[in-house]
């Protein structure tokens, strides 16, 4: 009996990183319509996608923390790219 319980626990521990990654990807996927709606509002005004991502107020959109981290990483990469171009 204990052996089966230990095997189940070992399998759960081994699969947790991939399960956690899958949950985070699902959260980002659920936030995409909100994010695209905000980007399209700025695109109608004439901003590019990169500039739209910089101008979006992430606190008021209602995005998950994981999605906010991804957008902040994009913003950081965009800032370093602009510095390198100068």
N, CA, C and O atoms as CSV, one atom per row, in Angstrom:
chain,resi,resn,atom,element,x,y,z
A,1,UNK,N,N,0.819,-1.202,0.000
A,1,UNK,CA,C,0.000,0.000,0.000
A,1,UNK,C,C,0.858,1.259,0.000
A,1,UNK,O,O,0.618,2.191,-0.767
A,2,UNK,N,N,1.868,1.269,0.880
A,2,UNK,CA,C,2.738,2.438,0.963
A,2,UNK,C,C,3.541,2.629,-0.320
A,2,UNK,O,O,3.846,3.752,-0.723
A,3,UNK,N,N,3.867,1.528,-0.937
A,3,UNK,CA,C,4.639,1.610,-2.176
A,3,UNK,C,C,3.837,2.322,-3.263
A,3,UNK,O,O,4.387,3.136,-4.005
A,4,UNK,N,N,2.557,2.025,-3.362
A,4,UNK,CA,C,1.699,2.674,-4.365
A,4,UNK,C,C,1.585,4.157,-4.067
A,4,UNK,O,O,1.662,4.977,-4.982
A,5,UNK,N,N,1.404,4.513,-2.808
A,5,UNK,CA,C,1.303,5.917,-2.419
A,5,UNK,C,C,2.597,6.650,-2.744
A,5,UNK,O,O,2.565,7.763,-3.269
A,6,UNK,N,N,3.722,6.043,-2.439
A,6,UNK,CA,C,5.015,6.662,-2.745
A,6,UNK,C,C,5.219,6.821,-4.248
A,6,UNK,O,O,5.757,7.835,-4.693
A,7,UNK,N,N,4.803,5.849,-5.022
A,7,UNK,CA,C,4.924,5.956,-6.478
A,7,UNK,C,C,4.052,7.082,-7.022
A,7,UNK,O,O,4.476,7.834,-7.900
A,8,UNK,N,N,2.845,7.195,-6.503
A,8,UNK,CA,C,1.949,8.274,-6.950
A,8,UNK,C,C,2.537,9.632,-6.586
A,8,UNK,O,O,2.507,10.556,-7.399
A,9,UNK,N,N,3.064,9.761,-5.387
A,9,UNK,CA,C,3.679,11.023,-4.971
A,9,UNK,C,C,4.897,11.342,-5.834
A,9,UNK,O,O,5.094,12.492,-6.227
A,10,UNK,N,N,5.713,10.337,-6.130
A,10,UNK,CA,C,6.897,10.551,-6.966
A,10,UNK,C,C,6.499,10.998,-8.369
A,10,UNK,O,O,7.146,11.869,-8.949
A,11,UNK,N,N,5.454,10.415,-8.907
A,11,UNK,CA,C,4.984,10.808,-10.243
A,11,UNK,C,C,4.459,12.239,-10.221
A,11,UNK,O,O,4.716,13.010,-11.146
A,12,UNK,N,N,3.726,12.594,-9.171
A,12,UNK,CA,C,3.199,13.952,-9.069
A,12,UNK,C,C,4.317,14.971,-8.957
A,12,UNK,O,O,4.256,16.030,-9.581
A,13,UNK,N,N,5.327,14.669,-8.177
A,13,UNK,CA,C,6.466,15.581,-8.037
A,13,UNK,C,C,7.209,15.722,-9.365
A,13,UNK,O,O,7.645,16.816,-9.723
A,14,UNK,N,N,7.349,14.627,-10.085
A,14,UNK,CA,C,8.061,14.666,-11.362
A,14,UNK,C,C,7.288,15.452,-12.417
A,14,UNK,O,O,7.894,16.110,-13.264
A,15,UNK,N,N,5.977,15.393,-12.376
A,15,UNK,CA,C,5.163,16.053,-13.396
A,15,UNK,C,C,4.775,17.490,-13.031
A,15,UNK,O,O,4.231,18.205,-13.873
A,16,UNK,N,N,5.040,17.925,-11.804
A,16,UNK,CA,C,4.607,19.260,-11.381
A,16,UNK,C,C,5.167,20.389,-12.247
A,16,UNK,O,O,4.397,21.278,-12.610
A,17,UNK,N,N,6.467,20.414,-12.606
A,17,UNK,CA,C,6.967,21.526,-13.427
A,17,UNK,C,C,6.236,21.660,-14.769
A,17,UNK,O,O,5.904,22.769,-15.187
A,18,UNK,N,N,5.991,20.553,-15.427
A,18,UNK,CA,C,5.295,20.645,-16.711
A,18,UNK,C,C,3.838,21.035,-16.513
A,18,UNK,O,O,3.278,21.758,-17.337
A,19,UNK,N,N,3.219,20.574,-15.443
A,19,UNK,CA,C,1.839,20.948,-15.140
A,19,UNK,C,C,1.744,22.434,-14.820
A,19,UNK,O,O,0.826,23.113,-15.280
A,20,UNK,N,N,2.681,22.936,-14.040
A,20,UNK,CA,C,2.709,24.361,-13.697
A,20,UNK,C,C,2.912,25.212,-14.949
A,20,UNK,O,O,2.274,26.253,-15.110
A,21,UNK,N,N,3.793,24.769,-15.822
A,21,UNK,CA,C,4.033,25.481,-17.074
A,21,UNK,C,C,2.768,25.511,-17.927
A,21,UNK,O,O,2.457,26.533,-18.538
A,22,UNK,N,N,2.049,24.416,-17.973
A,22,UNK,CA,C,0.807,24.337,-18.743
A,22,UNK,C,C,-0.245,25.284,-18.188
A,22,UNK,O,O,-0.962,25.929,-18.953
A,23,UNK,N,N,-0.347,25.374,-16.870
A,23,UNK,CA,C,-1.311,26.283,-16.245
A,23,UNK,C,C,-0.970,27.727,-16.603
A,23,UNK,O,O,-1.862,28.507,-16.935
A,24,UNK,N,N,0.313,28.091,-16.540
A,24,UNK,CA,C,0.720,29.453,-16.883
A,24,UNK,C,C,0.423,29.779,-18.344
A,24,UNK,O,O,-0.010,30.888,-18.659
A,25,UNK,N,N,0.652,28.825,-19.224
A,25,UNK,CA,C,0.356,29.051,-20.637
A,25,UNK,C,C,-1.137,29.225,-20.865
A,25,UNK,O,O,-1.543,30.023,-21.711
A,26,UNK,N,N,-1.959,28.491,-20.125
A,26,UNK,CA,C,-3.411,28.651,-20.235
A,26,UNK,C,C,-3.856,30.031,-19.762
A,26,UNK,O,O,-4.763,30.626,-20.344
A,27,UNK,N,N,-3.224,30.540,-18.709
A,27,UNK,CA,C,-3.563,31.877,-18.215
A,27,UNK,C,C,-3.233,32.934,-19.262
A,27,UNK,O,O,-4.018,33.853,-19.498
A,28,UNK,N,N,-2.071,32.796,-19.885
A,28,UNK,CA,C,-1.675,33.753,-20.925
A,28,UNK,C,C,-2.636,33.674,-22.102
A,28,UNK,O,O,-3.019,34.702,-22.662
A,29,UNK,N,N,-3.022,32.473,-22.479
A,29,UNK,CA,C,-3.950,32.289,-23.588
A,29,UNK,C,C,-5.309,32.907,-23.288
A,29,UNK,O,O,-5.931,33.484,-24.180
A,30,UNK,N,N,-5.780,32.799,-22.049
A,30,UNK,CA,C,-7.052,33.420,-21.674
A,30,UNK,C,C,-6.978,34.942,-21.679
A,30,UNK,O,O,-7.988,35.611,-21.894
A,31,UNK,N,N,-5.783,35.496,-21.441
A,31,UNK,CA,C,-5.617,36.949,-21.416
A,31,UNK,C,C,-5.411,37.551,-22.800
A,31,UNK,O,O,-5.494,38.769,-22.954
A,32,UNK,N,N,-5.149,36.738,-23.795
A,32,UNK,CA,C,-4.874,37.264,-25.138
A,32,UNK,C,C,-6.002,38.130,-25.702
A,32,UNK,O,O,-5.703,39.180,-26.270
A,33,UNK,N,N,-7.275,37.757,-25.582
A,33,UNK,CA,C,-8.313,38.648,-26.122
A,33,UNK,C,C,-8.303,40.044,-25.493
A,33,UNK,O,O,-8.495,41.041,-26.189
A,34,UNK,N,N,-8.078,40.112,-24.173
A,34,UNK,CA,C,-8.002,41.417,-23.506
A,34,UNK,C,C,-6.820,42.218,-24.034
A,34,UNK,O,O,-6.937,43.407,-24.327
A,35,UNK,N,N,-5.692,41.552,-24.148
A,35,UNK,CA,C,-4.476,42.221,-24.612
A,35,UNK,C,C,-4.620,42.687,-26.054
A,35,UNK,O,O,-4.232,43.806,-26.387
A,36,UNK,N,N,-5.172,41.839,-26.907
A,36,UNK,CA,C,-5.353,42.223,-28.311
A,36,UNK,C,C,-6.347,43.361,-28.460
A,36,UNK,O,O,-6.203,44.198,-29.351
A,37,UNK,N,N,-7.355,43.398,-27.597
A,37,UNK,CA,C,-8.317,44.504,-27.620
A,37,UNK,C,C,-7.618,45.831,-27.302
A,37,UNK,O,O,-7.877,46.849,-27.944
A,38,UNK,N,N,-6.736,45.806,-26.309
A,38,UNK,CA,C,-5.999,47.018,-25.951
A,38,UNK,C,C,-5.034,47.424,-27.065
A,38,UNK,O,O,-4.918,48.607,-27.384
A,39,UNK,N,N,-4.346,46.453,-27.656
A,39,UNK,CA,C,-3.425,46.764,-28.749
A,39,UNK,C,C,-4.187,47.340,-29.932
A,39,UNK,O,O,-3.715,48.280,-30.572
A,40,UNK,N,N,-5.352,46.792,-30.229
A,40,UNK,CA,C,-6.115,47.294,-31.375
A,40,UNK,C,C,-6.592,48.719,-31.148
A,40,UNK,O,O,-6.672,49.504,-32.093
A,41,UNK,N,N,-6.913,49.066,-29.894
A,41,UNK,CA,C,-7.302,50.454,-29.609
A,41,UNK,C,C,-6.159,51.408,-29.933
A,41,UNK,O,O,-6.385,52.466,-30.520
A,42,UNK,N,N,-4.957,51.051,-29.565
A,42,UNK,CA,C,-3.811,51.915,-29.879
A,42,UNK,C,C,-3.469,51.859,-31.367
A,42,UNK,O,O,-3.029,52.859,-31.935
A,43,UNK,N,N,-3.664,50.717,-31.995
A,43,UNK,CA,C,-3.365,50.606,-33.427
A,43,UNK,C,C,-4.314,51.476,-34.246
A,43,UNK,O,O,-3.924,52.006,-35.287
A,44,UNK,N,N,-5.549,51.627,-33.790
A,44,UNK,CA,C,-6.498,52.505,-34.494
A,44,UNK,C,C,-6.022,53.948,-34.488
A,44,UNK,O,O,-6.278,54.702,-35.427
A,45,UNK,N,N,-5.329,54.325,-33.422
A,45,UNK,CA,C,-4.796,55.686,-33.331
A,45,UNK,C,C,-3.564,55.844,-34.213
A,45,UNK,O,O,-3.242,56.952,-34.643
A,46,UNK,N,N,-2.876,54.739,-34.482
A,46,UNK,CA,C,-1.718,54.802,-35.363
A,46,UNK,C,C,-0.424,54.316,-34.744
A,46,UNK,O,O,0.635,54.436,-35.360
A,47,UNK,N,N,-0.485,53.772,-33.546
A,47,UNK,CA,C,0.721,53.271,-32.900
A,47,UNK,C,C,1.064,51.874,-33.418
A,47,UNK,O,O,0.191,51.122,-33.849
A,48,UNK,N,N,2.360,51.546,-33.364
A,48,UNK,CA,C,2.784,50.198,-33.736
A,48,UNK,C,C,2.493,49.247,-32.576
A,48,UNK,O,O,2.101,49.680,-31.492
A,49,UNK,N,N,2.686,47.963,-32.809
A,49,UNK,CA,C,2.411,46.981,-31.759
A,49,UNK,C,C,3.388,47.157,-30.597
A,49,UNK,O,O,2.987,47.082,-29.436
A,50,UNK,N,N,4.649,47.387,-30.897
A,50,UNK,CA,C,5.634,47.590,-29.830
A,50,UNK,C,C,5.288,48.802,-28.981
A,50,UNK,O,O,5.322,48.735,-27.753
A,51,UNK,N,N,4.959,49.894,-29.624
A,51,UNK,CA,C,4.599,51.104,-28.899
A,51,UNK,C,C,3.302,50.901,-28.126
A,51,UNK,O,O,3.155,51.414,-27.017
A,52,UNK,N,N,2.375,50.169,-28.693
A,52,UNK,CA,C,1.123,49.871,-27.995
A,52,UNK,C,C,1.391,49.097,-26.722
A,52,UNK,O,O,0.799,49.391,-25.683
A,53,UNK,N,N,2.283,48.102,-26.785
A,53,UNK,CA,C,2.608,47.328,-25.592
A,53,UNK,C,C,3.258,48.190,-24.521
A,53,UNK,O,O,3.064,47.951,-23.329
A,54,UNK,N,N,4.023,49.187,-24.932
A,54,UNK,CA,C,4.646,50.082,-23.963
A,54,UNK,C,C,3.621,51.010,-23.312
A,54,UNK,O,O,3.766,51.367,-22.143
A,55,UNK,N,N,2.616,51.392,-24.038
A,55,UNK,CA,C,1.653,52.372,-23.543
A,55,UNK,C,C,0.478,51.776,-22.779
A,55,UNK,O,O,-0.231,52.508,-22.088
A,56,UNK,N,N,0.255,50.493,-22.880
A,56,UNK,CA,C,-0.869,49.862,-22.191
A,56,UNK,C,C,-0.630,49.895,-20.686
A,56,UNK,O,O,0.442,49.523,-20.207
A,57,UNK,N,N,-1.645,50.346,-19.946
A,57,UNK,CA,C,-1.588,50.331,-18.485
A,57,UNK,C,C,-2.034,48.952,-18.017
A,57,UNK,O,O,-3.228,48.651,-18.004
A,58,UNK,N,N,-1.083,48.127,-17.638
A,58,UNK,CA,C,-1.365,46.729,-17.326
A,58,UNK,C,C,-2.192,46.556,-16.061
A,58,UNK,O,O,-2.859,45.534,-15.899
A,59,UNK,N,N,-2.161,47.526,-15.168
A,59,UNK,CA,C,-2.917,47.403,-13.921
A,59,UNK,C,C,-4.413,47.509,-14.148
A,59,UNK,O,O,-5.193,46.899,-13.417
A,60,UNK,N,N,-4.828,48.274,-15.151
A,60,UNK,CA,C,-6.252,48.505,-15.371
A,60,UNK,C,C,-6.886,47.546,-16.369
A,60,UNK,O,O,-8.104,47.570,-16.548
A,61,UNK,N,N,-6.103,46.716,-17.015
A,61,UNK,CA,C,-6.637,45.812,-18.033
A,61,UNK,C,C,-7.206,44.547,-17.398
A,61,UNK,O,O,-8.135,43.953,-17.946
A,62,UNK,N,N,-6.676,44.128,-16.271
A,62,UNK,CA,C,-7.149,42.924,-15.602
A,62,UNK,C,C,-6.468,41.664,-16.089
A,62,UNK,O,O,-7.120,40.639,-16.292
A,63,UNK,N,N,-5.161,41.733,-16.278
A,63,UNK,CA,C,-4.398,40.584,-16.754
A,63,UNK,C,C,-3.837,39.790,-15.583
A,63,UNK,O,O,-3.676,40.307,-14.478
A,64,UNK,N,N,-3.547,38.532,-15.848
A,64,UNK,CA,C,-2.916,37.659,-14.847
A,64,UNK,C,C,-1.455,38.085,-14.647
A,64,UNK,O,O,-0.862,38.729,-15.513
A,65,UNK,N,N,-0.889,37.717,-13.496
A,65,UNK,CA,C,0.503,38.074,-13.188
A,65,UNK,C,C,1.475,37.486,-14.203
A,65,UNK,O,O,2.470,38.120,-14.555
A,66,UNK,N,N,1.194,36.294,-14.667
A,66,UNK,CA,C,2.084,35.628,-15.636
A,66,UNK,C,C,2.114,36.428,-16.939
A,66,UNK,O,O,3.178,36.618,-17.528
A,67,UNK,N,N,0.960,36.890,-17.381
A,67,UNK,CA,C,0.890,37.661,-18.621
A,67,UNK,C,C,1.612,38.992,-18.460
A,67,UNK,O,O,2.293,39.448,-19.379
A,68,UNK,N,N,1.466,39.607,-17.307
A,68,UNK,CA,C,2.150,40.876,-17.049
A,68,UNK,C,C,3.666,40.682,-17.080
A,68,UNK,O,O,4.391,41.533,-17.595
A,69,UNK,N,N,4.145,39.564,-16.532
A,69,UNK,CA,C,5.588,39.284,-16.580
A,69,UNK,C,C,6.071,39.141,-18.020
A,69,UNK,O,O,7.136,39.651,-18.369
A,70,UNK,N,N,5.304,38.458,-18.850
A,70,UNK,CA,C,5.690,38.276,-20.251
A,70,UNK,C,C,5.739,39.629,-20.967
A,70,UNK,O,O,6.677,39.901,-21.716
A,71,UNK,N,N,4.748,40.464,-20.740
A,71,UNK,CA,C,4.708,41.779,-21.396
A,71,UNK,C,C,5.860,42.650,-20.896
A,71,UNK,O,O,6.470,43.374,-21.682
A,72,UNK,N,N,6.161,42.588,-19.609
A,72,UNK,CA,C,7.295,43.358,-19.085
A,72,UNK,C,C,8.611,42.883,-19.683
A,72,UNK,O,O,9.500,43.698,-19.929
A,73,UNK,N,N,8.754,41.583,-19.921
A,73,UNK,CA,C,9.959,41.078,-20.591
A,73,UNK,C,C,10.050,41.604,-22.017
A,73,UNK,O,O,11.135,41.951,-22.483
A,74,UNK,N,N,8.921,41.667,-22.710
A,74,UNK,CA,C,8.905,42.227,-24.068
A,74,UNK,C,C,9.291,43.693,-24.029
A,74,UNK,O,O,10.054,44.162,-24.873
A,75,UNK,N,N,8.770,44.414,-23.056
A,75,UNK,CA,C,9.107,45.839,-22.927
A,75,UNK,C,C,10.597,46.030,-22.680
A,75,UNK,O,O,11.213,46.917,-23.271
A,76,UNK,N,N,11.188,45.201,-21.807
A,76,UNK,CA,C,12.619,45.314,-21.520
A,76,UNK,C,C,13.453,45.032,-22.764
A,76,UNK,O,O,14.421,45.743,-23.036
A,77,UNK,N,N,13.084,43.995,-23.526
A,77,UNK,CA,C,13.814,43.679,-24.748
A,77,UNK,C,C,13.688,44.803,-25.762
A,77,UNK,O,O,14.638,45.106,-26.483
A,78,UNK,N,N,12.510,45.422,-25.815
A,78,UNK,CA,C,12.293,46.517,-26.740
A,78,UNK,C,C,13.161,47.714,-26.354
A,78,UNK,O,O,13.702,48.384,-27.232
A,79,UNK,N,N,13.303,47.995,-25.057
A,79,UNK,CA,C,14.118,49.113,-24.607
A,79,UNK,C,C,15.593,48.882,-24.909
A,79,UNK,O,O,16.291,49.803,-25.332
A,80,UNK,N,N,16.072,47.659,-24.694
A,80,UNK,CA,C,17.483,47.374,-24.978
A,80,UNK,C,C,17.752,47.404,-26.466
A,80,UNK,O,O,18.846,47.783,-26.884
A,81,UNK,N,N,16.777,47.014,-27.281
A,81,UNK,CA,C,16.940,47.064,-28.730
A,81,UNK,C,C,17.054,48.518,-29.196
A,81,UNK,O,O,17.862,48.836,-30.068
A,82,UNK,N,N,16.252,49.382,-28.617
A,82,UNK,CA,C,16.321,50.801,-29.005
A,82,UNK,C,C,17.640,51.418,-28.597
A,82,UNK,O,O,18.192,52.234,-29.335
A,83,UNK,N,N,18.165,51.041,-27.422
A,83,UNK,CA,C,19.462,51.575,-26.995
A,83,UNK,C,C,20.571,51.132,-27.925
A,83,UNK,O,O,21.476,51.909,-28.230
A,84,UNK,N,N,20.511,49.888,-28.381
A,84,UNK,CA,C,21.543,49.368,-29.281
A,84,UNK,C,C,21.481,50.022,-30.645
A,84,UNK,O,O,22.505,50.144,-31.317
A,85,UNK,N,N,20.292,50.448,-31.069
A,85,UNK,CA,C,20.148,51.100,-32.373
A,85,UNK,C,C,20.689,52.523,-32.348
A,85,UNK,O,O,21.110,53.051,-33.377
A,86,UNK,N,N,20.678,53.147,-31.164
A,86,UNK,CA,C,21.124,54.551,-31.060
A,86,UNK,C,C,22.604,54.698,-31.181
A,86,UNK,O,O,23.121,55.813,-31.114
